[in-house]
Amino acid sequence: MSAARFDKQETIDLRKKYIGPSCQIFFSRDPIKIVRAKGQYMYDEQGQRYLDCINNVAHVGHCHPDVVKAGAQQMEQLNTNSRFLHDNLVAYAEKLQATLPDKLGVCYFVNSGSEANDLALQLAQQYTGHKDIITLENAYHGHVSSLIDISPYKFHQMSDFKQRPFVHVAPSPDVYRGKYRADHPDPATAYADEVKAIIDKAHKKGGKIAAFIAESLQSCGGQVIPPAGFFQQVAQHVHKAGGVFIADEVQVGFGRVGSHFWAFQLQGEDFVPDIVTMGKPIANGHPMSCVITTKEIAEAFMSSGMEYFNTFGGNPVSCAISLAVLDVIEKEDLQGNALCVGGYLTSMLEKQKEKHPLIGDVRGCGLFVGVELVKDRLKLTPAIAEAQEVIYRLKKEHILLSADGPHRNVLKFKPPMCFTTEDVDLVMEKMDLILTDLEEALGFKLNNTVNVENENRKRKMLIDENGDNGSLQNRESPRQTKHLKT
């Protein structure tokens, strides 16, 4: 049966009839019906090709033949739950752990990033015997109840939501729009001190900190890159309070940042989280995720007396697919590609920023890059409507991009890892024309801005501290704590 069994309007009508209205879709004013994909490209029912700059889930490229083959072959043999012995489970656990510091050696396999983060909270609370959680402003960690509670990105949208008394929200470590910015002498310490103040306040009220949880790089919060040293200082404060540090790598792990395999490694070799969660790219779109923690935390979880069982977590098919993903990342040097192409993307966006006053900030690592649009670079007035106009006009040019952040004014680049410099050139060409048209219509000139050269110098200093994106002319070798085992 054809993938396009209904015409587009029938699909829209059936979706409205049978699918919950809160389940939103991209480009809701004029949605795209996608019927197939390959690499960094997606195709609609008419055969029109779109360049995908959105999908960090199809990590090694849509429908990668090695991944598809691994899944199909395993499905022909066996798929069952993890209460039976199977080599795929332990082979994948061993290979995945080889990318991480030795301290992180115990795996729990589940089916989604939400499941992973929910389990991470359980582990933290059982290990510490505490309940309070510190999260970041604009954070998003998942859609189950325990995670909505700690996801300001979600609960601030709910008119009748009351923040739980055991949940504490720290400022996002945003050095562009946040409380402490690029001109601050030590933003990492300043933001970490905010977390310490929260801990002290919670203790005075009788609370005890179980965990601090943060995306290693905030995604839905607007592609925020924490200043180097922030996580180390937060971990010190949290550990002193008897809590643990949870690094959420669901959006940004598996080599996306280019210089390192895991985004938390951007903070430096002296920082190792107590718990790491991962999902989305782990199996290139197949439902699979993981929590990795220390032996001590795992043993404390077992001491509760409750067996942990997940029917499909770590099943043979999921593990076969995930093994293939790790193999492709290594074989095709996709981490190196993220460093190389990501550096080129950032440099080209910086050139666009010099030309276009609508671009207030360019930030990112590897193939995880945000472009914040503002109406005024001094006041940082969010260009919300303009961001939507950019993504809809790019769609007309058959380029798929999204906007996010607390004001929905940050253009998000997180494409499949096979993205190329030619793809970057195409996007830059179209974006340049769109921004020029918008700025002419708005009467914008490059006269309401701060000094671009000085601003770029400050930004570069902060980026260098976190691990330089590099460039095509001066490419660094990607760094991992360990190498993948083959």
Sequence and secondary structure as in RCSB ss.txt:
>XXXX:A:sequence
MSAARFDKQETIDLRKKYIGPSCQIFFSRDPIKIVRAKGQYMYDEQGQRYLDCINNVAHVGHCHPDVVKAGAQQM
EQLNTNSRFLHDNLVAYAEKLQATLPDKLGVCYFVNSGSEANDLALQLAQQYTGHKDIITLENAYHGHVSSLIDI
SPYKFHQMSDFKQRPFVHVAPSPDVYRGKYRADHPDPATAYADEVKAIIDKAHKKGGKIAAFIAESLQSCGGQVI
PPAGFFQQVAQHVHKAGGVFIADEVQVGFGRVGSHFWAFQLQGEDFVPDIVTMGKPIANGHPMSCVITTKEIAEA
FMSSGMEYFNTFGGNPVSCAISLAVLDVIEKEDLQGNALCVGGYLTSMLEKQKEKHPLIGDVRGCGLFVGVELVK
DRLKLTPAIAEAQEVIYRLKKEHILLSADGPHRNVLKFKPPMCFTTEDVDLVMEKMDLILTDLEEALGFKLNNTV
NVENENRKRKMLIDENGDNGSLQNRESPRQTKHLKT
>XXXX:A:secstr
  S  S HHHHHHHHHHHS TT   TTTTS   EEEEEBTEEEETT  EEEESS SSSTT BT HHHHHHHHHHH
HH    TTS  HHHHHHHHHHHTTS TT  EEEEESSHHHHHHHHHHHHHHHHS  EEEEETT    SSHHHHTT
 HHHHTT TT    TTEEEE    TTTSSS TTSS HHHHHHHHHHHHHHHHHHTT  EEEEEEESSBSTTTSB 
  TTHHHHHHHHHHHTT EEEEE TTT TTTTSSBSSGGGGG TT   SEEEE GGGGTTSS EEEEE HHHHHH
HHTTS     SSTT HHHHHHHHHHHHHHHHTTHHHHHHHHHHHHHHHHHHHHHH TTEEEEEEETTEEEEEEEE
ETTTTEE HHHHHHHHHHHHHTTEE EEESTTS EEEE   TT  HHHHHHHHHHHHHHHHHHHHHHT  TTSS 
 HHHHHHHHHHHHHHH     SSS    B SS    
